[in-house]
């Protein structure tokens, strides 16, 4: 019985730390870029796009497809950076315990 009580206490501590991590991630911002920095996209810790910055030299009505591709690339860059940061933070939180494949936290 003592082990179960200890496990419950540890689970509660982990839950509290998870809530702290989620609050921290909400404040986090990650920037991705493409085109050598001509296009920049900022995501928050939830993966929501917050800002897009375009170098004026890239805005050409005849090159809309290029700009669209660069926006997608910059968003993908930011998303992959965010995923790495979340994994690192989760690893710190869980002490490196592996999660089942496909389990993504805190999303």
Contact map, one row per residue, 1 for C-alpha under 8 A:
11111000000000000000000000000000000000000000000000000000000000000000000000000000000000000000000000000000000
11111100000000000000000000000000000000000000000000000000000000000000000000000000000000000000000000000000000
11111110000000000000000000000000000000000000000000000000000000000000000000000000000000000000000000000000000
11111111000000000000000000000000000000000000000000000000000000000000000000000000000000000000000000000000000
11111111100000000000000000000000000000000000000000000000000000000000000000000000000000000000000000000000000
01111111110000000000000000000000000000000000000000000000000000000000000000000000000000000000000000000000000
00111111111000000000000000000000000000000000000000000000000000000000000000000000000000000000000000000000000
00011111111100000000000000000000000000000000000000000000000000000000000000000000000000000000000000000000000
00001111111110000000000000000000000000000000000000000000000000000000000000000000000000000000000000000000000
00000111111111000000000000000000000000000000000000000000000000000000000000000000000000000000000000000000000
00000011111111100000000000000000000000000000000000000000000000000000000000000000000000000000000000000000000
00000001111111110000000000000000000000000000000000000000000000000000000000000000000000000000000000000000000
00000000111111111000000000000000000000000000000000000000000000000000000000000000000000000000000000000000000
00000000011111111100000000000000000000000000000000000000000000000000000000000000000000000000110000000000000
00000000001111111110000000000000000000000000000000000000000000000000000000000000000000000000000000000000000
00000000000111111111000000000000000000000000000000000000000000000000000000000000000000000000000000000000000
00000000000011111111100000000000000000000000000000000000000000000000000000000000000000000000100000000000000
00000000000001111111110000000000000000000000000000000000000000000000000000000000000000000000100000000000010
00000000000000111111111000000000000000000000000000000000000000000000000000000000000000000000000000000000000
00000000000000011111111100000000000000000000000000000000000000000000000000000000000000000000000000000000000
00000000000000001111111110000000000000000000000000000000000000000000000000000000000000001000000000000000000
00000000000000000111111111000000000000000000000000000000000000000000000000000000000000000000000000000000010
00000000000000000011111111100000000000000000000000000000000000000000000000000000000000000000000000000000000
00000000000000000001111111110000000000000000000000000000000000000000000000000000000000000000000000000000000
00000000000000000000111111110000000000000001110000000000000000000000000000000000000001000000000000000000000
00000000000000000000011111110000000000000001110000000000000000000000000000000000000000000000000000000000000
00000000000000000000001111111000000000000001100000000000000000000000000000000000000000000000000000000000000
00000000000000000000000111111100000000000001100000000000000000000000000000000000000000000000000000000000000
00000000000000000000000000111110000000000111100000000000000000000000000000000000000000000000000000000000000
00000000000000000000000000011111000000000111100000000000000000000000000000000110110000000000000000000000000
00000000000000000000000000001111100000011110000000000000000000000000000000001100000000000000000000000000000
00000000000000000000000000000111110000011100000000000000000000000000000001111110100000000000000000000000000
00000000000000000000000000000011111111111000000000000000000000000000000011101100000000000000000000000000000
00000000000000000000000000000001111111110000000000000000000000000000011011001000000000000000000000000000000
00000000000000000000000000000000111111100000000000000000000000000000010000000000000000000000000000000000000
00000000000000000000000000000000111111100000000000000000000000000000000000000000000000000000000000000000000
00000000000000000000000000000000111111110000000000000000000000000000000000000000000000000000000000000000000
00000000000000000000000000000000111111110000000000001110010000000000000000000000000000000000000000000000000
00000000000000000000000000000000111111111000000000011110000000000000011001000000000000000000000000000000000
00000000000000000000000000000011110011111100000000011100000000000000001001100000000000000000000000000000000
00000000000000000000000000000011100000111110000011111000000000000000001001100100000000000000000000000000000
00000000000000000000000000001111000000011111000011110000000000000000000000100100000000000000000000000000000
00000000000000000000000000001110000000001111111111100000000000000000000000100110010000000000000000000000000
00000000000000000000000011111100000000000111111111000000000000000000000000000000000000000000000000000000000
00000000000000000000000011111100000000000011111100000000000000000000000000000000010000000000000000000000000
00000000000000000000000011000000000000000011111100000000000000000000000000000000000000000000000000000000001
00000000000000000000000000000000000000000011111110000000000000000000000000000010010000000000000000000000000
00000000000000000000000000000000000000000011111111000000000000000000000000000000000000000000000000000000000
00000000000000000000000000000000000000001111001111110000000000000000000000100000000000000000000000000000000
00000000000000000000000000000000000000001111000111110000000000000000000000000000000000000000000000000000000
00000000000000000000000000000000000000001110000011111000000000000000000000000000000000000000000000000000000
00000000000000000000000000000000000000111100000011111100000000000000000000000000000000000000000000000000000
00000000000000000000000000000000000001111000000000111110000000000000000000000000000000000000000000000000000
00000000000000000000000000000000000001110000000000011111011000000000000000000000000000000000000000000000000
00000000000000000000000000000000000001100000000000001111111000000000000000000000000000000000000000000000000
00000000000000000000000000000000000000000000000000000111111000000000000000000000000000000000000000000000000
00000000000000000000000000000000000000000000000000000011111100000000000000000000000000000000000000000000000
00000000000000000000000000000000000001000000000000000111111100000010000000000000000000000000000000000000000
00000000000000000000000000000000000000000000000000000111111110110010000000000000000000000000000000000000000
00000000000000000000000000000000000000000000000000000000111111110000000000000000000000000000000000000000000
00000000000000000000000000000000000000000000000000000000001111110000000000000000000000000000000000000000000
00000000000000000000000000000000000000000000000000000000000111110000000000000000000000000000000000000000000
00000000000000000000000000000000000000000000000000000000001111111110000000000000000000000000000000000000000
00000000000000000000000000000000000000000000000000000000001111111111000000000000000000000000000000000000000
00000000000000000000000000000000000000000000000000000000000000111111100000000000000000000000000000000000000
00000000000000000000000000000000000000000000000000000000000000111111110000000000000000000000000000000000000
00000000000000000000000000000000000000000000000000000000011000111111111000000000000000000000000000000000000
00000000000000000000000000000000000000000000000000000000000000011111111100000000000000000000000000000000000
00000000000000000000000000000000000000000000000000000000000000001111111110000000000000000000000000000000000
00000000000000000000000000000000011000100000000000000000000000000111111111000000000000000000000000000000000
00000000000000000000000000000000010000111000000000000000000000000011111111100000000000000000000000000000000
00000000000000000000000000000000000000000000000000000000000000000001111111110000000000000000000000000000000
00000000000000000000000000000000110000000000000000000000000000000000111111111000000000000000000000000000000
00000000000000000000000000000001110000111000000000000000000000000000011111111100000000000000000000000000000
00000000000000000000000000000001100000011110000010000000000000000000001111111110000000000000000000000000000
00000000000000000000000000000001000000000000000000000000000000000000000111111111000000000000000000000000000
00000000000000000000000000000011110000000000000000000000000000000000000011111111100000000000000000000000000
00000000000000000000000000000111100000001110000000000000000000000000000001111111110000000000000000000000000
00000000000000000000000000000101000000000010001000000000000000000000000000111111111000000000000000000000000
00000000000000000000000000000000000000000000000000000000000000000000000000011111111100000000000000000000000
00000000000000000000000000000101000000000000000000000000000000000000000000001111111110000000000000000000000
00000000000000000000000000000100000000000010101000000000000000000000000000000111111111000000000000000000000
00000000000000000000000000000000000000000000000000000000000000000000000000000011111111100000000000000000000
00000000000000000000000000000000000000000000000000000000000000000000000000000001111111110000000000000000000
00000000000000000000000000000000000000000000000000000000000000000000000000000000111111111000000000000000000
00000000000000000000000010000000000000000000000000000000000000000000000000000000011111111100000000000000100
00000000000000000000000000000000000000000000000000000000000000000000000000000000001111111110000000000000000
00000000000000000000000000000000000000000000000000000000000000000000000000000000000111111111000000000000000
00000000000000000000100000000000000000000000000000000000000000000000000000000000000011111111100000000000000
00000000000000000000000000000000000000000000000000000000000000000000000000000000000001111111110100000000100
00000000000000000000000000000000000000000000000000000000000000000000000000000000000000111111111110000000000
00000000000000000000000000000000000000000000000000000000000000000000000000000000000000011111111100000000000
00000000000001001100000000000000000000000000000000000000000000000000000000000000000000001111111100000000000
00000000000001000000000000000000000000000000000000000000000000000000000000000000000000000111111110000000000
00000000000000000000000000000000000000000000000000000000000000000000000000000000000000000011111110000000000
00000000000000000000000000000000000000000000000000000000000000000000000000000000000000000111111111000000000
00000000000000000000000000000000000000000000000000000000000000000000000000000000000000000010011111100000000
00000000000000000000000000000000000000000000000000000000000000000000000000000000000000000000000111110000000
00000000000000000000000000000000000000000000000000000000000000000000000000000000000000000000000011111010000
00000000000000000000000000000000000000000000000000000000000000000000000000000000000000000000000001111110000
00000000000000000000000000000000000000000000000000000000000000000000000000000000000000000000000000111110000
00000000000000000000000000000000000000000000000000000000000000000000000000000000000000000000000000011111000
00000000000000000000000000000000000000000000000000000000000000000000000000000000000000000000000000111111100
00000000000000000000000000000000000000000000000000000000000000000000000000000000000000000000000000000111111
00000000000000000000000000000000000000000000000000000000000000000000000000000000000001000100000000000011111
00000000000000000100010000000000000000000000000000000000000000000000000000000000000000000000000000000001111
00000000000000000000000000000000000000000000010000000000000000000000000000000000000000000000000000000001111
